[in-house]
Structure formats: structure tokens, C-alpha cells
Amino acid sequence: MSFFETILKVVGAAGISIALANSPVIAQDATGQQLYPLFTYRTGPYAPSFIPFGAGNIDYLRYINEVEGGINGVKILVQECETAYAIERGIECYERYKNGYNGALTAAIYPHSSGLDVALTDKARIDKIPIVSPGGGQNIATDGRVFPYQFPLIFDYWSEAQIIVDYIASQVGGHDKLKGVKIATLYHDSGYGRDTIEPLGILAKKYGFEDIQIPVPHPGEQQQTQWQQIRRAGADWVFLRGWGVMTPVAIKTAARVGFPADKIIGDIWSGSEDDARPAGTAAKGYLAVSVFPPGADYGIIKTMKEKILDTGKSDLKDNSKFGTVYYNYGVIEAITFVEALRTGQKKFGNRPLTAEEGQWALENLNIDEKRIAELGAEGLISPLKTSIDNHKGETIAAKIIQWNGEGWDTRTDWIKADTALFADVIKAKAAAYATEKGITPRDQTN
């Protein structure tokens, strides 16, 4: 059974719960506000990741509302909906807020889950609701001609695979020196974890390195067998695609079998402080891909400290999480939402956007270097420009960071992925999906 088929079965099973989620709620009229449905997972196994992320989200939107007076005067209404990172509950939240809330309009929904992003694919197309997953969306949905309502903004796992290989090439003396190098991918055995298998296979054929794929069952608390396999294979590098407890367990187990931390590169969901710190001294030297650079020295982060954190308005209960990887990720995601609304207002007027208008705005984003400087986000985000053909963004980039025992050091500047490398494969996959679903791909006029 494919990942898509599995998700669709879950969607069907969730139908009874959805009716309960739509029961009426008494609340103040919110007409004139823009709804931001905040899909949370403050409970469940991945709550430690969400808590700083959600705070970054909320704090930036609070800053926009209270310091800037909204987006051209339009306030953002944040409504939390707890999913516990479960697809069924995520679908309930989607059904609850897809049509707005008490007069506040929905322009887009950020599901905060790769699995939920997949689960909502058909629903979003039918309901015409933009689904936005910065850093965690489906690579195939880059093709907006076939996936008009899916937006895998900023980053994707195929690009990550390429950036990992490019970084390793820089360490061994060039791409021509990759031949014979053994790269093991230790991955969370889920749709998310398996998503780099195909691009790494393509890259292995291109450059001649040995591609070793090793799955770890959820939640990843036992990995001795996998790391012994890595040692027996004589792997030179490990690409760690973990999530939650799997990452610190991997780092500690690697140390026990004698695999060096500075030859392990974690992916974007294995590169937070809460991934490295629990591993103790074993994590020193550990590397990770960073799309959400940590630190509190960026202009907008410093402003938020002054206006939100220091005034007691932050959603954080533990202020040590301020400026961490996941906190900054929350800020970056909120920036994409706000900038999409600004883009849409330039065309439709200074008012809340509908879902149709939100889709147009997300397809016409252009957060260029000038705008990044105006936002005070230099170094925090890379340029983001979308189109009907490209729902991810023209420039895909990440940094490599390294754990020094107490925090992260930046090892590289932005490493840009070659977006043309997999373009034909992605287009072919999107075309096949369109044929399967009976979808007529859009062009610039339809």
C-alpha cells in the first residue's frame, strides 16, 4: 500500500470525528480579521518540538498585531486547534476552520505535519483551500499546475538530499571525489523519512557514491542494530533523518559504536537544540542542515525580544528557548503568512483575504533581498519567489551548522540547491498524478 493510499484510508476513518469538530462555538464576532488557524501539538511525543515553534509563530503574529497595528490595519485572529500530531485530529481542525471562524476569513492553512499535508491533498483541491508546509511539504507539489492548493514553501527533502551530497563533496575535495564514498541514510521509517530514498539513488548514480539506506521504526528508541550495520558497512558519512527522540538516541548510539559525531549530518528536523543537548557530550561536533538558523542577533528577533519577550507578552514559558532553531522556524513561517497577506492586499485591497485570494498571493510571493532587509531578517531567511509553475520557490538553500557542546555554530553560508537537477523528474511525477486523478494541469491563463 502506498503512503498516499494509507493516508486516504485514515481520511475516510476520520469522518465521524469531523462532525463533532463542527459543533457551534459561541465567540465574539471577528468580521474584518484574518484567521490564522494554528494547528498545535502541545501534547503527544513531538510536543517538545512544537512548544518553541508555536511560540515563535504566535509571538511574530502578536508583534504584527500589537506593534505594527496589523497588516495595513487588518488584525490576525489566531485560533489554536490541538492535533497531538495525529492525522485524524488534524483533519478535524481543517474541517473546523477551512471556511473561517466567526466572520474571520481563512486565506491559507498551515498543517504543521508532512503526513497531514498529504492527507489534505484531495480535500484542499475540492475545497480550494491553500495548504502551506514550509520545509515539510510534498516535493511533487512544487508543480502548481497540478497541485494548485499545495505550497511546499522554502525547502523540500529532495533539495536537502542534494545539499547534503554537495556539502560532503566539499569536504572530500569535489564531486569527482565522491566515487566510492559510502553515505548511509538512517531514516525515520515513515513517508517523511523515506522521501529522500529516490533522490539519493539518482545522486548516487550521478556521482558514484555508495548509497546505504537504513530504516528506524517509530519512535526510534532502539538503534543498536542499525548502528552496528552502519559500522559493518564501513560508512564514511551518515545522513540522519530523525524526528523527536530518534535523534538524540542516534547520536548517543553512534558514540557507543565509535562513529564520529562530525561525520553525522542531521536533516532539518534533527537539528534543534532539543535534538543535540539530550545526547550530552556525544553530540559535540554533530552537524545538521539548517533552514531555520538559530540565534537572537537577527534584526527582527532582537526587535521581538524588546517588544514581545521583555514586555512579558511572549508565548514562551521557558525564555531560554528564545532564538532557538524551532522558535526561529515559527517566526519564519509566520513571516511567510504575513508577507503572503501583504502581497494579496496589494491586488485586492487592505482587507482580509479569501482562500481564492490567498492562493493568488501565495503564487505571487516575492520576498527578495530588499524585503528581507526591510523585515530585519537578513541571514535568517533566503529569498522566496513563487509562481504557478513553482510553489516551492526559485531559490532553495540551507546552511550547515555544528553543535559545539552548548549551542550551534554556523559552518557555511547558504548552500543553494540546483533546482533544475530534479525538475524533469518532479514534472513527470506530477503529470502521472494528474493522469491518475483526471486533473487538467493549469497554465498561466486558467
Secondary structure as GFF3:
##gff-version 3
##sequence-region A 1 446
A	DSSP	alpha_helix	3	13	.	.	.	ID=ss1
A	DSSP	alpha_helix	15	21	.	.	.	ID=ss2
A	DSSP	beta_strand	34	40	.	.	.	ID=ss3
A	DSSP	alpha_helix	47	66	.	.	.	ID=ss4
A	DSSP	beta_strand	76	82	.	.	.	ID=ss5
A	DSSP	alpha_helix	87	97	.	.	.	ID=ss6
A	DSSP	beta_strand	105	106	.	.	.	ID=ss7
A	DSSP	alpha_helix	114	119	.	.	.	ID=ss8
A	DSSP	alpha_helix	121	127	.	.	.	ID=ss9
A	DSSP	beta_strand	131	132	.	.	.	ID=ss10
A	DSSP	three_ten_helix	139	142	.	.	.	ID=ss11
A	DSSP	beta_strand	150	151	.	.	.	ID=ss12
A	DSSP	alpha_helix	157	172	.	.	.	ID=ss13
A	DSSP	three_ten_helix	175	177	.	.	.	ID=ss14
A	DSSP	beta_strand	182	188	.	.	.	ID=ss15
A	DSSP	alpha_helix	191	194	.	.	.	ID=ss16
A	DSSP	alpha_helix	197	207	.	.	.	ID=ss17
A	DSSP	beta_strand	210	216	.	.	.	ID=ss18
A	DSSP	alpha_helix	224	233	.	.	.	ID=ss19
A	DSSP	beta_strand	237	241	.	.	.	ID=ss20
A	DSSP	alpha_helix	246	257	.	.	.	ID=ss21
A	DSSP	three_ten_helix	261	263	.	.	.	ID=ss22
A	DSSP	beta_strand	264	266	.	.	.	ID=ss23
A	DSSP	alpha_helix	273	276	.	.	.	ID=ss24
A	DSSP	three_ten_helix	277	283	.	.	.	ID=ss25
A	DSSP	beta_strand	287	290	.	.	.	ID=ss26
A	DSSP	alpha_helix	299	304	.	.	.	ID=ss27
A	DSSP	pi_helix	305	309	.	.	.	ID=ss28
A	DSSP	three_ten_helix	319	321	.	.	.	ID=ss29
A	DSSP	alpha_helix	325	348	.	.	.	ID=ss30
A	DSSP	alpha_helix	355	362	.	.	.	ID=ss31
A	DSSP	beta_strand	366	367	.	.	.	ID=ss32
A	DSSP	alpha_helix	369	375	.	.	.	ID=ss33
A	DSSP	beta_strand	384	385	.	.	.	ID=ss34
A	DSSP	beta_strand	397	403	.	.	.	ID=ss35
A	DSSP	beta_strand	408	410	.	.	.	ID=ss36
A	DSSP	beta_strand	415	416	.	.	.	ID=ss37
A	DSSP	alpha_helix	423	437	.	.	.	ID=ss38
###
